[in-house]
Structures are given as C-alpha cells and as structure tokens.
Amino acid sequence: MKTIDPGIFKAYDVRGIYPEQMDPDVAYRVGRAFARVLADEYSARPEELQIGLGRDMRLSAPAMAARYADGIRDAGASVLDIGMVGTEMLYFAVGSRSLDGGLMCTASHNPKAYTGAKLVKRGAIALSGDAGIAEVGRLATQSDPGEPAPRRGELLREDIGEEFRKAALSFIDPSRVRAMRVVLDGGNGMAGPMVGPLLDELAIEQVPTFWEPNGEFPDHEPNPLLPENRRFVVEKVLSEGAELGIAWDGDADRCFFIDDTGQFVDGDFLTALLAESILHKQRGATILYDVRASRAVRDTVERAGGTALVNRVGHAFFKTRMRAEGAAFGGEVSGHYYFRDFYCADSGTIPALLILELLSLEGKRLSELLAPYRERYFISGEINSEVADQEGKMREIAERYSDGEISHLDGVSVDYDDWHFNVRPSNTEPLLRLNLESLVSREHMEQKRDEVLELIRS
C-alpha cells in the first residue's frame, strides 16, 4: 500500500500534487479517516453519520471524489453527493441539511497540478491542523485502514443549486441593483455555474471572462491575489469602461474587486464596506475582523453603531468565534468573508451581491466609496521574510516596541496612536508575515515598514 506523505495535511486543508502526493488511493484512506474522526468527535458510530461531498472542476476531481466517497462509505457513514459545486455550496449543504460533516474535493486557488480536500464538521465549522486534520492524517497514514464496516454507508445524490441561490439572493433586494457594466473573471473555476445564474437576475450588464469551468486553467491560475493573475481583469475593466471588476478563485469561495479606475481593492477596505452594508440592515451588530486589518474596519463599524472585535486569522477561528459572539459578519484581509445567516460560512457569492447593492444604493462608483479610506489609512500589504527562529524574533520585536500596546492574540501586534503592525508566523513555512499601517502618510508607513523589516531580517 502506498506510503502517504504526511506533508499533505496542512493547517487548514489537505493538499498535494496529483498523482505524486495525492491519488485515488490516498483519497480513499482520507475518506475512511475523516469518517472515523467525525465519529470520535460526536461519540457516535460511523454508521450514524451522514457526510456531504462536493467537488470542483479539476481534472482529477471526479476520480478523487469517487474514492473519498468509497472511503467514507466503507467506514460505515452515508454520503450526500451534491456534485460539481463551489465550496460554499458544500458548506450550505452541511448547514441546511444538518449534516455531520462535509468534504469538498478541491485545491482552491492552487495551480493545475494540485488536488486536495477541505474538511468541515457539523455547522460547516472547518477542521484545522490542531483541531482534526492532524488526527485525519494520523489515521490515514497508518499502513492498513482495516476491514470495511460490516454495513456499507449509503450514497445519495442531490442538486442544491436552486436552494443555494435563493438563500444567497436573500441577502439583498435584487430590484435595487441598478444597471452598471461589470467585468467578471471566473478564472475557469466554479464561479460561472455558481454565481452566474444569480447575476442573470440583476440589471447589470455583464462582461464575463474565463466563465466556463476548465481544470486545464488555459488562461491564468485561479488565484486573484497574485497580481499576474488579475492583470487581465484590470485591463478589461479599463478597456470596457466598466464600473467594477470581480474575480473569483478556483473554488469560488473568495471574490476580489477591481474598482472603476482599475485599482485592486484591499481586503481590509472591502471588509469595512461589507460591514457598513451589514450594519445598515442589522443595527448594532457585532463584526469580526482579523489582526492584520486596517483600523478602517474598526472605525467604520463603531461609526455605524456596531461592535468590532479583533480575531485570530483562519476560518476555523472565525466560524467558532462568530457563533460564540453571535456576530453577523466577519472579514479577513485575505478575502474570506463570513456571514452568520449563511451558517457562519465564508462566501464568494454574497460579497459580490452586497457590493453591487451598495453601489446602487449609494449612487456612487467604487473608487468614490473607497476614497475616504485610501486618503486616511496607508497599509503596507503583507510582506514575508524568511526567519529561522520565528518565536525568538517575535520576542525581540515585542521588546523593541514595548512602549506600544502589545498583544499576542496571533503572533505579536503592536499598536501606537498613529501606526500599528502585526507580525505572525506562517503555519507551513519558516516565514514571518508583516502587516503595517500608518494613519499619518504613505511616507510614514514606508518609513515604519522599513524599520520593522530591518529588525525582522537582522
């Protein structure tokens, strides 16, 4: 039996190159292990469980998904297969059907060669490295998964597309969305079939590009966070005279925005706009934001009468805290946006709808809505540095800036009245990640950025 590379079990998912690191045999063993981990989580027998299964458009996905299903069923659990979908549709299935867990066969934004799985338990709460994934890895890498359960789990199939779209559309008033030209970049991922039918119901003029799912990714990799992958949508917004560009990653659970001037919209500022939209509808709501974010988020939430709470980076931490606090919305700088009324799951559909509605209600272009943020908050973006002793370096940073307000919620955060920063370690590499902001000027931000980087890299 094939030896499984333990390195495929990451902080937030299972991911590797197909077929060298992950093939259908590995999928089978991961499926078996996942069902056992869920059974242990709930002190239940696997045959009492029903687990959702979805897959993306990658070329390896049909074979991998079939073997994930075999593994789950041979453990005794039943499978509800919802077919080729965006990841948030799998989350929706788990939440709306009260399933015991879900497995999405996807490598998200990674290049063509990759495959993987996102794993969630009840409530669409993600398993993570220290909360379930490590145990799945331990069981899967055992040399022999043992005999199948005496009674194999059932396999059911269901199309949840219409129900999902109805739920997503309930976040806005479609009749309020005005006519505007919008460039859509699906990255040959799942956005076209998932979001497309919803956009067809709105008054917008669509300019769809790379809208058909294609696991060959003939146009560009499905990761809009990389500038080279969003170059096309930026140029298309300008050449079309569009008011907005929206680009999705491969499994379409994240969307990214280009304003009418062709400028990329930072996740901090998008979180602030989405928070404002939510607070118009839910007065006094609690909003979560991550430790890397601009103060624009907190300032916007408090000005709109909401409660802003800072949180650790990572979807497992956001989904758990949102439930604990009853938060209506949570946003991460990386483009993950979570909604209480969507089972606290992240969505690449709902933010697109909310921004289209917000532009319509405000009667402004996106660059106009962003101007107050860009004129006051000067952010560095995330900067990575290779550091062997991450913990030691973070202690050194805390000592050097001990006259500031220090927090260790996630890495080390240092706050002053007119600038602040966060340094946190990578989960998978010997890197420290710096995010810094000045409320003085771009020049002040650059000066402080270089000062902190010099300390990190010394």
C-alpha positions as CSV (number, residue, x, y, z in Angstrom):
1,M,0.0,0.0,0.0
2,K,1.2,3.5,-0.9
3,T,3.1,5.5,1.8
4,I,1.3,8.8,2.3
5,D,3.3,12.0,2.5
6,P,2.4,13.5,5.9
7,G,3.1,16.9,4.4
8,I,-0.2,17.0,2.6
9,F,-2.0,17.6,5.9
10,K,-1.9,21.3,6.2
11,A,-3.1,23.9,8.7
12,Y,-6.5,24.4,7.0
13,D,-6.9,21.6,4.5
14,V,-5.4,18.5,2.9
15,R,-3.4,19.4,-0.3
16,G,-0.8,17.9,-2.6
17,I,0.3,17.4,-6.2
18,Y,-1.7,14.8,-8.2
19,P,-0.9,12.0,-8.5
20,E,2.6,12.1,-6.9
21,Q,1.4,13.1,-3.4
22,M,-2.4,12.5,-3.7
23,D,-4.1,9.9,-5.8
24,P,-7.4,8.0,-5.6
25,D,-5.8,5.5,-3.1
26,V,-4.9,8.4,-0.8
27,A,-8.4,9.8,-1.2
28,Y,-9.9,6.5,-0.1
29,R,-7.8,6.5,3.1
30,V,-8.5,10.1,3.9
31,G,-12.2,9.4,3.5
32,R,-12.0,6.5,5.8
33,A,-10.1,8.5,8.4
34,F,-12.4,11.5,8.1
35,A,-15.5,9.5,9.0
36,R,-13.7,8.0,12.0
37,V,-12.6,11.4,13.2
38,L,-16.1,12.7,13.0
39,A,-17.5,9.7,14.8
40,D,-15.0,10.2,17.6
41,E,-15.9,13.9,17.7
42,Y,-19.5,13.1,18.4
43,S,-19.1,9.9,20.3
44,A,-21.1,8.2,17.6
45,R,-20.8,5.1,15.4
46,P,-19.8,6.0,11.8
47,E,-22.9,4.3,10.5
48,E,-25.0,7.0,12.4
49,L,-23.3,9.8,10.3
50,Q,-24.2,11.5,7.0
51,I,-21.4,13.4,5.3
52,G,-21.7,15.9,2.4
53,L,-19.4,15.6,-0.6
54,G,-18.7,18.1,-3.3
55,R,-16.0,18.5,-6.0
56,D,-14.6,21.3,-8.1
57,M,-13.7,21.3,-11.8
58,R,-10.2,20.0,-11.6
59,L,-9.4,17.2,-14.0
60,S,-8.6,14.8,-11.1
61,A,-11.8,15.7,-9.1
62,P,-14.2,13.0,-10.4
63,A,-11.8,10.1,-9.6
64,M,-10.7,11.6,-6.3
65,A,-14.3,12.4,-5.2
66,A,-15.4,8.9,-6.0
67,R,-12.7,7.4,-3.8
68,Y,-13.4,9.9,-1.0
69,A,-17.0,8.6,-1.1
70,D,-15.8,5.0,-1.1
71,G,-13.7,5.6,1.9
72,I,-16.4,7.3,3.9
73,R,-18.9,4.6,3.0
74,D,-16.5,1.8,3.8
75,A,-16.2,3.4,7.3
76,G,-19.9,2.9,7.6
77,A,-21.1,6.5,7.1
78,S,-23.5,7.7,4.4
79,V,-22.6,10.2,1.7
80,L,-24.8,13.0,0.3
81,D,-23.1,13.8,-3.0
82,I,-24.0,17.3,-4.4
83,G,-21.8,17.1,-7.5
84,M,-19.6,19.7,-9.1
85,V,-20.1,22.9,-7.0
86,G,-18.4,25.9,-5.4
87,T,-17.0,25.2,-1.9
88,E,-19.6,27.4,-0.2
89,M,-22.3,25.2,-1.7
90,L,-20.9,22.3,0.3
91,Y,-20.9,24.4,3.4
92,F,-24.5,25.3,2.6
93,A,-25.4,21.7,2.3
94,V,-23.8,20.8,5.6
95,G,-25.6,23.7,7.4
96,S,-29.0,23.4,5.7
97,R,-29.2,19.6,5.9
98,S,-27.8,19.4,9.4
99,L,-25.2,17.0,8.1
100,D,-22.5,15.6,10.4
101,G,-19.7,17.0,8.2
102,G,-18.6,17.7,4.7
103,L,-15.7,17.1,2.4
104,M,-15.0,19.4,-0.6
105,C,-12.7,17.9,-3.2
106,T,-10.7,21.0,-4.2
107,A,-7.3,22.6,-4.3
108,S,-8.9,26.0,-4.1
109,H,-6.6,28.7,-5.7
110,N,-3.6,26.4,-6.3
111,P,-2.2,25.7,-9.7
112,K,-3.4,22.9,-12.0
113,A,-1.2,20.2,-10.7
114,Y,-2.8,20.2,-7.2
115,T,-5.7,18.4,-5.6
116,G,-7.0,18.4,-2.1
117,A,-9.8,18.4,0.4
118,K,-11.5,20.9,2.7
119,L,-13.0,19.2,5.7
120,V,-15.8,20.6,7.9
121,K,-17.8,19.2,10.8
122,R,-21.3,20.0,11.9
123,G,-22.3,23.6,11.3
124,A,-19.8,23.8,8.5
125,I,-17.0,24.5,11.1
126,A,-13.7,23.7,9.5
127,L,-11.2,21.2,10.7
128,S,-7.8,22.7,11.1
129,G,-4.3,21.4,11.8
130,D,-4.7,21.3,15.6
131,A,-8.4,20.5,15.5
132,G,-9.0,17.4,13.5
133,I,-6.7,17.5,10.4
134,A,-3.7,16.1,12.3
135,E,-5.9,13.2,13.5
136,V,-7.2,12.6,10.0
137,G,-3.5,12.5,8.9
138,R,-2.5,10.1,11.7
139,L,-5.2,7.6,10.8
140,A,-4.8,8.0,7.0
141,T,-1.0,7.4,7.2
142,Q,-1.4,4.1,9.1
143,S,-0.3,1.2,6.9
144,D,-3.6,-0.5,6.9
145,P,-7.0,1.2,7.4
146,G,-8.5,-2.2,8.4
147,E,-11.5,-4.1,7.2
148,P,-14.5,-2.1,5.8
149,A,-17.5,-1.7,8.1
150,P,-20.0,-4.7,8.0
151,R,-22.6,-2.5,6.5
152,R,-21.5,0.0,3.9
153,G,-22.9,3.5,4.1
154,E,-25.5,4.7,1.6
155,L,-24.8,7.1,-1.4
156,L,-27.4,9.7,-2.1
157,R,-27.2,12.5,-4.7
158,E,-29.0,15.8,-4.6
159,D,-28.9,19.1,-6.6
160,I,-29.0,22.0,-4.1
161,G,-28.2,24.8,-6.7
162,E,-31.7,26.4,-6.7
163,E,-32.0,26.4,-2.9
164,F,-28.5,27.8,-2.5
165,R,-29.1,30.6,-4.9
166,K,-32.4,31.5,-3.2
167,A,-30.5,31.7,0.1
168,A,-27.7,33.9,-1.3
169,L,-30.1,36.2,-3.0
170,S,-32.0,36.8,0.3
171,F,-29.1,39.0,1.4
172,I,-30.0,41.8,-0.9
173,D,-33.0,43.4,-2.6
174,P,-32.4,42.4,-6.3
175,S,-34.7,45.2,-7.5
176,R,-32.5,47.8,-6.0
177,V,-29.4,46.8,-8.1
178,R,-29.1,49.4,-10.9
179,A,-27.7,48.9,-14.4
180,M,-23.9,49.0,-14.5
181,R,-21.2,47.4,-16.6
182,V,-19.3,44.7,-14.6
183,V,-16.4,42.6,-15.7
184,L,-16.5,39.1,-14.3
185,D,-13.4,36.8,-14.2
186,G,-14.3,33.3,-13.2
187,G,-10.7,32.1,-13.6
188,N,-12.1,28.9,-15.3
189,G,-13.3,27.9,-11.9
190,M,-16.6,27.4,-10.2
191,A,-17.9,31.0,-10.2
192,G,-19.6,30.8,-13.6
193,P,-22.1,28.0,-12.8
194,M,-22.5,29.0,-9.1
195,V,-22.8,32.8,-9.3
196,G,-23.7,33.3,-12.9
197,P,-27.4,32.4,-12.6
198,L,-27.8,34.9,-9.7
199,L,-26.2,37.7,-11.7
200,D,-28.5,37.0,-14.6
201,E,-31.4,38.1,-12.4
202,L,-29.9,41.6,-11.8
203,A,-30.0,44.6,-14.1
204,I,-26.2,44.7,-14.5
205,E,-24.5,44.5,-17.9
206,Q,-22.1,41.5,-17.6
207,V,-18.8,41.2,-19.4
208,P,-18.0,37.5,-18.5
209,T,-14.4,36.2,-19.0
210,F,-13.0,32.8,-18.3
211,W,-16.5,31.9,-17.1
212,E,-16.6,28.2,-18.1
213,P,-15.1,25.7,-15.7
214,N,-11.9,24.2,-17.1
215,G,-9.4,22.3,-15.0
216,E,-6.7,23.0,-17.5
217,F,-6.8,26.7,-16.5
218,P,-5.9,27.8,-20.0
219,D,-6.0,31.5,-19.2
220,H,-4.4,32.0,-15.8
221,E,-4.1,30.3,-12.4
222,P,-7.2,30.7,-10.3
223,N,-5.6,32.9,-7.6
224,P,-6.6,36.6,-8.0
225,L,-4.4,37.6,-5.0
226,L,-1.4,37.3,-7.3
227,P,-1.0,40.5,-9.5
228,E,-0.2,38.5,-12.6
229,N,-3.5,36.6,-12.4
230,R,-5.6,39.7,-12.2
231,R,-3.8,41.7,-14.8
232,F,-6.4,40.7,-17.4
233,V,-9.4,41.8,-15.4
234,V,-7.8,45.1,-14.5
235,E,-7.1,45.8,-18.2
236,K,-10.6,44.6,-19.2
237,V,-12.3,47.0,-16.6
238,L,-10.4,49.9,-18.2
239,S,-10.9,48.9,-21.8
240,E,-14.7,48.3,-21.3
241,G,-15.2,51.4,-19.2
242,A,-16.7,49.2,-16.6
243,E,-17.7,50.4,-13.1
244,L,-16.5,47.3,-11.4
245,G,-14.5,44.1,-11.9
246,I,-15.0,40.9,-9.8
247,A,-12.6,38.0,-9.8
248,W,-13.1,34.7,-8.1
249,D,-10.6,32.0,-7.0
250,G,-10.8,28.4,-8.3
251,D,-13.4,27.0,-5.9
252,A,-15.2,30.5,-5.8
253,D,-15.4,30.9,-2.0
254,R,-13.4,34.1,-2.3
255,C,-14.1,37.1,-4.6
256,F,-11.9,40.1,-5.2
257,F,-12.8,43.5,-6.6
258,I,-11.3,46.0,-9.1
259,D,-12.7,49.5,-8.9
260,D,-13.6,51.7,-11.8
261,T,-10.1,53.1,-12.1
262,G,-8.6,49.7,-12.4
263,Q,-7.2,49.6,-8.8
264,F,-7.3,46.4,-6.8
265,V,-9.5,46.8,-3.6
266,D,-7.6,45.7,-0.5
267,G,-9.4,43.1,1.7
268,D,-9.3,45.5,4.7
269,F,-11.3,48.2,2.9
270,L,-13.6,45.6,1.4
271,T,-14.3,44.3,4.9
272,A,-15.1,47.8,6.0
273,L,-17.6,48.4,3.1
274,L,-19.3,45.0,3.7
275,A,-19.5,45.7,7.4
276,E,-21.2,49.0,6.7
277,S,-23.7,47.3,4.4
278,I,-24.5,44.6,7.0
279,L,-24.9,47.3,9.7
280,H,-27.4,49.2,7.5
281,K,-29.5,46.0,7.7
282,Q,-28.7,44.8,11.2
283,R,-28.3,47.8,13.5
284,G,-25.8,47.3,16.4
285,A,-24.4,44.1,15.0
286,T,-21.1,42.6,16.1
287,I,-18.5,42.4,13.4
288,L,-15.2,40.3,13.5
289,Y,-12.0,41.4,11.7
290,D,-8.5,39.9,11.7
291,V,-5.4,41.0,13.5
292,R,-3.8,42.1,10.2
293,A,-6.6,44.5,9.2
294,S,-6.5,48.3,8.8
295,R,-8.1,50.4,11.6
296,A,-10.5,51.4,8.9
297,V,-12.6,48.3,9.8
298,R,-12.9,49.1,13.5
299,D,-13.5,52.8,12.8
300,T,-16.2,52.1,10.3
301,V,-18.0,49.6,12.5
302,E,-18.0,51.8,15.5
303,R,-19.1,54.9,13.5
304,A,-22.0,52.8,12.2
305,G,-23.1,51.8,15.7
306,G,-21.7,48.2,15.6
307,T,-19.3,46.3,17.9
308,A,-15.9,45.5,16.3
309,L,-13.9,42.5,17.7
310,V,-10.4,41.5,16.6
311,N,-9.8,37.9,15.9
312,R,-7.2,35.3,15.0
313,V,-6.5,34.6,11.3
314,G,-8.1,31.4,9.9
315,H,-11.6,30.2,9.1
316,A,-11.9,27.7,11.9
317,F,-11.2,30.6,14.4
318,F,-13.7,32.9,12.7
319,K,-16.5,30.5,12.4
320,T,-16.2,29.4,16.1
321,R,-15.9,32.9,17.4
322,M,-18.9,34.2,15.3
323,R,-21.1,31.5,16.9
324,A,-19.8,32.4,20.4
325,E,-20.4,36.1,19.9
326,G,-23.5,36.0,17.7
327,A,-21.5,38.1,15.2
328,A,-23.4,39.0,12.0
329,F,-20.3,39.2,9.8
330,G,-16.6,38.6,9.8
331,G,-13.9,39.6,7.3
332,E,-10.3,38.6,6.7
333,V,-7.7,40.6,4.8
334,S,-7.1,37.5,2.5
335,G,-10.7,37.8,1.1
336,H,-12.6,35.3,3.3
337,Y,-15.9,36.9,4.3
338,Y,-18.2,35.1,6.7
339,F,-22.0,35.6,7.3
340,R,-23.9,34.5,10.4
341,D,-27.1,34.0,8.3
342,F,-25.1,31.7,6.0
343,Y,-24.2,29.2,8.7
344,C,-21.2,31.5,9.6
345,A,-19.5,30.1,6.4
346,D,-17.4,32.1,4.0
347,S,-18.8,33.0,0.7
348,G,-17.6,34.4,-2.6
349,T,-21.2,35.0,-3.8
350,I,-22.7,37.1,-1.0
351,P,-20.0,39.8,-1.0
352,A,-20.4,40.3,-4.8
353,L,-24.2,40.8,-4.3
354,L,-23.7,43.1,-1.4
355,I,-21.2,45.3,-3.2
356,L,-23.5,45.6,-6.3
357,E,-26.4,46.6,-4.0
358,L,-24.2,49.0,-2.0
359,L,-23.0,50.8,-5.2
360,S,-26.6,51.1,-6.3
361,L,-28.0,52.4,-3.0
362,E,-25.1,54.9,-2.6
363,G,-25.3,56.1,-6.2
364,K,-21.5,56.2,-6.4
365,R,-18.7,54.4,-8.1
366,L,-16.5,52.1,-6.0
367,S,-13.5,54.4,-6.2
368,E,-15.6,57.2,-4.6
369,L,-16.7,54.9,-1.7
370,L,-13.0,53.9,-1.2
371,A,-11.5,57.4,-1.4
372,P,-12.0,58.2,2.3
373,Y,-10.2,55.0,3.2
374,R,-7.3,55.5,0.8
375,E,-6.8,59.1,1.9
376,R,-6.6,58.2,5.6
377,Y,-5.3,54.7,6.0
378,F,-1.9,53.8,4.5
379,I,-1.4,50.0,4.5
380,S,1.7,48.0,3.6
381,G,0.1,44.8,2.5
382,E,1.5,41.5,3.7
383,I,5.3,41.2,3.4
384,N,7.0,37.9,4.0
385,S,10.5,37.4,5.5
386,E,12.4,34.1,5.9
387,V,13.3,33.7,9.6
388,A,14.6,30.5,11.2
389,D,13.7,31.3,14.8
390,Q,10.2,32.8,14.5
391,E,9.4,32.8,18.2
392,G,12.7,34.3,19.2
393,K,12.3,37.1,16.6
394,M,8.8,37.9,17.8
395,R,10.0,38.2,21.4
396,E,12.7,40.6,20.1
397,I,10.0,42.7,18.3
398,A,7.9,42.8,21.5
399,E,10.9,44.0,23.5
400,R,11.9,46.6,20.9
401,Y,8.4,48.1,20.8
402,S,7.5,47.6,24.4
403,D,6.4,51.2,24.7
404,G,3.4,50.4,22.4
405,E,0.3,48.4,23.3
406,I,1.3,44.7,22.8
407,S,-1.0,41.8,22.0
408,H,-0.2,38.1,21.4
409,L,-3.6,37.1,20.1
410,D,-2.0,35.9,16.8
411,G,1.7,36.4,16.5
412,V,2.7,39.8,18.0
413,S,0.7,43.0,17.4
414,V,2.0,46.5,18.4
415,D,-0.3,49.5,18.5
416,Y,0.5,53.2,18.7
417,D,-1.9,56.1,18.2
418,D,-0.8,56.8,14.7
419,W,0.5,53.5,13.4
420,H,0.4,49.8,14.2
421,F,1.6,46.4,12.9
422,N,1.2,42.7,13.2
423,V,3.9,40.0,12.8
424,R,2.7,36.4,12.7
425,P,4.4,33.2,11.7
426,S,3.4,31.1,8.6
427,N,1.8,27.8,9.5
428,T,3.7,25.9,6.9
429,E,7.0,27.8,6.1
430,P,9.8,29.4,8.1
431,L,8.4,32.8,7.4
432,L,7.2,35.8,9.4
433,R,4.4,37.9,7.8
434,L,4.3,41.7,8.4
435,N,1.2,43.9,8.0
436,L,1.7,47.5,9.0
437,E,-0.4,50.7,8.8
438,S,0.2,54.4,9.3
439,L,-2.6,57.0,9.9
440,V,-0.1,59.8,9.0
441,S,1.0,59.4,5.4
442,R,2.3,56.9,2.9
443,E,5.8,58.1,3.5
444,H,5.4,57.5,7.3
445,M,4.1,54.0,6.5
446,E,7.1,53.2,4.3
447,Q,9.5,54.5,6.9
448,K,8.0,52.4,9.7
449,R,7.6,49.4,7.4
450,D,11.4,49.5,6.5
451,E,12.3,50.0,10.2
452,V,10.3,46.9,11.3
453,L,11.6,44.9,8.3
454,E,15.1,45.7,9.2
455,L,14.6,44.3,12.7
456,I,12.8,41.2,11.3
457,R,15.6,40.5,8.9
458,S,18.6,41.3,11.1
